[in-house]
Amino acid sequence: MVDDEKYSLKIEATEVIKEIKYAVKSVELSQTLKCNDELVFFNLETKENKRYCVELTPRGFRLIGNNFDVMDNDTDNSKYYETIYSLLDSISLQYRNTFGDALAQKLQGLQDLQQTADVEET
């Protein structure tokens, strides 16, 4: 069970990195901090050039450092976020703008497809 949890967290962290790459300056798994059965670390730089070390556990995501591979925050009082999106929303205005722009583009694409389908039906 513990091995499955570790495996799942690594998969989740890898998928999170793929999903948010478009909206941040950089993001990658930590090569310095050791993962264990219950946690994975990754480094994140926002488009505002702010660097963070993020911890992923079964409890969620939380900021643990203000630079790559550094644990310098008061982790006893750190807030856990259920999703990476809510964490990013709290630290990066440009993430919010990028996310909003990407959503608007996707919605416009759906609208264009619908209009094309409507024209083809007539």
N, C-alpha and C positions, 0 to 999 in steps of 0.2 A: 504493500500500500504506500509506504513512504517513497519507494522508488518511482511509483506511478505519479505521485505528487510532484516530485522533483522533475520528472520528465515532462509533465504537463506545464509546470512553471517555465521551463526552458522553451517549450513550444510557444506558450503564450507570450513570453518576452520577445521571441523572434518574430511572431506575428504582429505584435504591437509595433515593433521597430519598422516593419514593412508598411504598416498602416499609417504611421505618422511622419514618415520620411519627407513627404511632400510639404509638410507644414512647419518643419523646424530646420535649423541650419545644419545640424548633425545629430545623429543618434547611433549608438552602438553598444553592444554588450561590453561590460567591463572585462578587460584582460588582466587586471591587477587584483581586484577584490574577488575572493573565492566564493563561489556559490556552494550551497549545501542543500540538504533535502527540503528545506522550507523557505529558501530565499534565492533570488537572482538580482544582480545589480546591473544597471546600465547607465551610460553617460548620455546626457542630453544637452544640446546647446540651442537656445531659442533664436529666433530671427532678430531678437534684440541684443544678441551676443552675450546672453547670460548663460553660464554653465552650471549644471546641476548633476549630482549623482542621485539616481532614483533606485529605490528598493522595491522589489515586487515579492510579496509573500501571499499566503492564502487569505490574509486580511485585506489585501489591496496594494495600491501604489502609495509611496510616500517619498518626499524629498528628505534625503539624509545628509546632503552636502552641497556646498555652494561652489564646487569645482569638480572636475572629473576625478573619479576614484578617491574621493575624500568623504569621510564621515565626520562632519563637524557640526551638524545640527543637534539640538537637544532631542534625541530620538524618543525619549520617554514621553514627550509632549507633542510629538509630530502628528499631524493629521493624516489619516489614511483616506485615500480616494478610491472609490469603487471602480472607476475607469481611468485610463490614461487621459481621456478627453477632458474629464472634469479637472484633473490635475493641471493639464496644459491651459485650460480656460482660466484657471486661477493665477497663472504666472506669466501669461503671454498674450498681450493684446493683438499682436500680429498673427498669432495662431487663430484667434477668433476671426480676424479678417480673412485669413487664408481659407479657413474652413467655410466661412460664409460664401466666399467667392466660388469655391469648388462646388458647393451645394447649388448655388445659382446656375453654374454652368451645366451641371447634371440635369437640373430641372428644365433648363432651356432646351437641352438635347431631347428630353422626353417630350416636351411640347412640340418641337420640330418634327419628331417621329410621328406624333399623333396627327399633326396637320398634314403630313405626307400621306399617312394612311387614309385620312378623310378625303383627300383629293383623289387618291387612287380608287376609292369606293364610288365616287361620282362619275 
